[in-house]
Amino acid sequence: MSIFNFLKPKPQKVEDVSNEPKTIYHIFQEQIDTGLAEHKRSPLGLFVSSFAAGLEVGFTLFLVGILYTLVHDKVSEPVMHLILAAAYPVGFIFVVIGRSELFTEHTTLAVIPVLQKETNVKSLLKLWSIVYLGNLLGGYIMAGILALQGPSMEIISVDAFYHIAHKLVKYDWLIITGSSILAGWLMGQLSWLVTSSQETISRMIMVVLITALIGVGGLHHSIVGSIEVFAGVLTSNEVSWFDYMHFQFFTTIGNIIGGVVFVSVIKFSAIRFSKQGKHHHKNHDESK
């Protein structure tokens, strides 16, 4: 064999990539496969990834805090609200596109393999615990960094931290739970839509659309909100530890309900009944 033949690049196998949209059954199977892979992942790897997600999603507070500090006294309250909502997706983009583990995605993703009986509830609770703990610890560190650096560098004011936190904790438990159910529902939809998307750009668009909707609605997210309220506790006497614990408990419960009931269970039921209908129709045709 000559050296020229050796250096000649080998022909690459060209895959037949279809641009056709995925069917609901393909999306469902991908959700099962991805969720099952997370169940089988090592606890340490899962924890480190979720810890990274807690840090990364904190950049939402970083950008929102800066924007509030810069323009809150120059624009009306409704305009300020829309500006902050437009900034809300940045941390989610880092997490979802970067494939770190976020608890509110797993309220749907990790549940579907359990409903399909590919794994069990014990494995689900273990996975949730690891991801939730990692997200919170990463978020606490990010909140501490921003609470220290923001006012010191004069890029985020103490008033910004208070304003952002107060908007989340000022409601009673029923309102917080209802709001967080909607947020969990939307995050479950995000998990489903990201799986259905075939390109990074389309996935990014889905992230922006869903999380901006959460921002516009002022909905309660148990991880981003945890960072926002915790930073408020660290920087303001007007936000107490009780406010934080009250917020965190009911927001977590609501996010779980939203992701599990309104996405996992409903999607699973729709697909199961569709398959039963197709099976019944097939048997009916064969009996003719």
N, C-alpha and C positions, 0 to 999 in steps of 0.2 A: 504493500500500500504506500503510495507516494505521500509526502508531507502535505501536498496540496489537497489531496483527497481527505486527509486527516483534519485539515483546517477548515475544509468546506462545511458550512453549517448543515446540520441534519434537517431534513424537511420536518416541519412542525405539523402535528395533527390538528386540523381545523375542526372545531366543534360546531355543530349545527345549533346556533343560538336562535331561539324563537322569540319574536317580539310580541307574541300573543299574550294577553293578560292571563295570569294564573287563575285557575278555577278555585272555588271555595274549598274544594277537597284537597287541592295541592297546598293551599295556604294552611289548612288545618293540619295536614301531615307534617309540614315544615314546623309548625308550632309545637307539635308533639315531639318531633326529633330534637328541636332546639331546647325545649323545656326538659326533655329527658337527659340530654347531655349536661345540663346544669345540675340536675339531681345527682349525676354520676361524677361530677367534678370534685376535686379534692377540696376539703373545707378550707385549707390555707389559701389555695388559689382563688376560691370564691370570696374569701374575706378580703384579700388584698385588692381584688378587682372592685369590690363594693366599697372599700375604703377610698380607693382612687375616685370612684364615682361621687362619693360624698365631698371630696375636695373639689372636683371639677364642676359639679353643679353649683357650687358656691360662687362661681363667677357670674351667675345671675345676680346675686346680691351686689357683687362688685360693680357691675355695670349699672344696675338700677340705682344703687346708692350714689354713684357719681352723677348720673343724669339728674336725680332729684336735687342734689346739692347745687348743681350748676344752673338749673332753670326753674326751680319751683316758685321763686318769687318774680319770675318774668312772664309766666303763662297762667292761664286759668286752671282751676282744679280739673275740669274734664279733659283739657288738653294734656295736663300733666299725667293723668291716669292713662291716656292712650300712649303717651311716650314710654311710660314704664312698662306697659303691656307689650309694646313692640320690642323692648329689651329683654323681656322675660325668657325667650327661648334660648339665649346664648349658652347657658350652662347645660341645658338638655341636648343641644347639638353636640357639645363636647362628649357627653356621656353616651348618647345613643349611637352616633356615628363612630365614636371611638370604641364601642362595644364593651363599656364598663357595665357593672351590674347595679341597676337601680331597683329599689324595693317595689315601687309602684308599677313597674313593668312586670315583675314577677307575681303580682297579684292575679295576673292573667296567664302569663307564660308558664309558670311552674305548676299551675292548677290543672291545665288541660291534660297532661299525662296522667294525673291522678284520676280525673273523670274517665279517662280511657282505660284505667286499671293497668297502666304500664308501670306504675309505682304506687306508693301508699301515702297516707296522711302523715305518718311519722316522718318520712323523708321530706315532705312538704314543709312541715313545721321547723325542721332542722335547717332547711335551705332558707326559709323566711327569716329565721333568727339570725343566721350568719350575715345575710345581706343587709338586714335592718340594722344590726349592730355596726357593721362596717360603714354603712352610709352615715349613721349618726355620729360615729367617732370622727370620720373624715370631715363631716359638716361642722362639728364642734371646733376642730382645729382651724378650719377655714374661717369660721365666724370669729374666732379669737384673733387670727391674723388681721382680718379686716377691721375689727373693733380697735385694734392697737394701731395699725398702720394708717387707716383711713383718716381719722382726725389729726394724727401726727403729721401726715403729709398734706393735710388740708384738701384732700380730694373727696372725702365723704364726711359730712358733718354728723355730729351726735344727733341733731334734730332729724336727719335722714334715717338713721337707725331707728329712732323712736317712731317716726311716722310710718315706716314700713311694718314694724312689729305691731304697732297699735291697730293698724287696719285689719290684722289677723286675729287679735285676741279680744277685741271689743265686743264680740257676740257671745250669746249664751250657747250652751252645749248642743242644743237642738239645731240651731242655725249652722254651727261649725260642722256637725255631723252631716247634715244635708248637703252643705257646700262641698265637703270632702268626698261624699259619695259621687257627686258629679265629676270631681277631679279624678277620682279613681276610675270612673267609667271612661273618661276621656283618655287616661293613660293606658287603660286596657285596649281601647280602640287604636291608640298609637302603636302598641305592640303588634296588633293585627295588621294595620296598614303598612308598617315598616316591613313586615314579612311579605306582604303582597307586592311591595315595590321592588323593581328589578335593578335600579341604578342608584348610586349614591346621591345624585342630585334630587331624584324623586323622593328618596327617603328623607333628605334634608327638608324638602318642602313640606312633607307630612309632619315632621317634628315642629317646624315653625308654625304651621297652621293650628295644630292641636294645642301646643303649649302657649301660643299667643292667645288662644281662646280661653285657656285657664287664666292667663294674666288679665285679659279684658274683663272676665267675669269675677275677678278677685277671689277665685276659688282656693280652697285650702289643700295644700300638698304637704304630706307628712315629712318630706326630706328637705325640699327647698324652704318650706315654711319653718321647719325646725332651725335652719341656719339663720333665717331672718329674725325669728323671735329670740333665739339664743343671743344673737348680736345685740338685740334690744335690751335684754337682761344685763348684758355686760356693760352697756354704755349709758343706761338710763334707770333712774330710781323709779320711774313711772311704769316700768314693765317688771313684774315680779316673777319669782320662781314658780309661784302658784299659777300665774298666767301661762307660763311655759308648759307646765305639766298638764294643765287643763286643756290647752291647745293640742299638745302632742298626743294625748290619749284619744280624744274624740276624732282627731284628724286621721290617726292611724286606723281606727275602727272603720271610719267612713270610707277611706281609700280601699281597704280590703273588701268591704261590701260592694263598692262600685266596680272594682275589677273582677271580683269573683262572680257576683250575681248577674250583673248587667252585661258582661262580656263573655266570660268563660262558660257559664252555665247556659246562657241563651244561645251562644254560637254552637256549643256542643249539642244542645237539644235540637237546634235547627238542622244540623248536619245529620244527626242520628235519625230524625224523623224523615228527612229527605231520602236517606238510604233505605229506610224501611218502606217508604212509598215506592221507590224504584224497584225494590225486591218484590213487593206485592204486585206491582204492575207486570213485572217479568213473569212471575208465576201465573198470573192471570192470562197472559198471552200464550204461555206454553200449554195451558190447559185447553185452549181452543182447538 
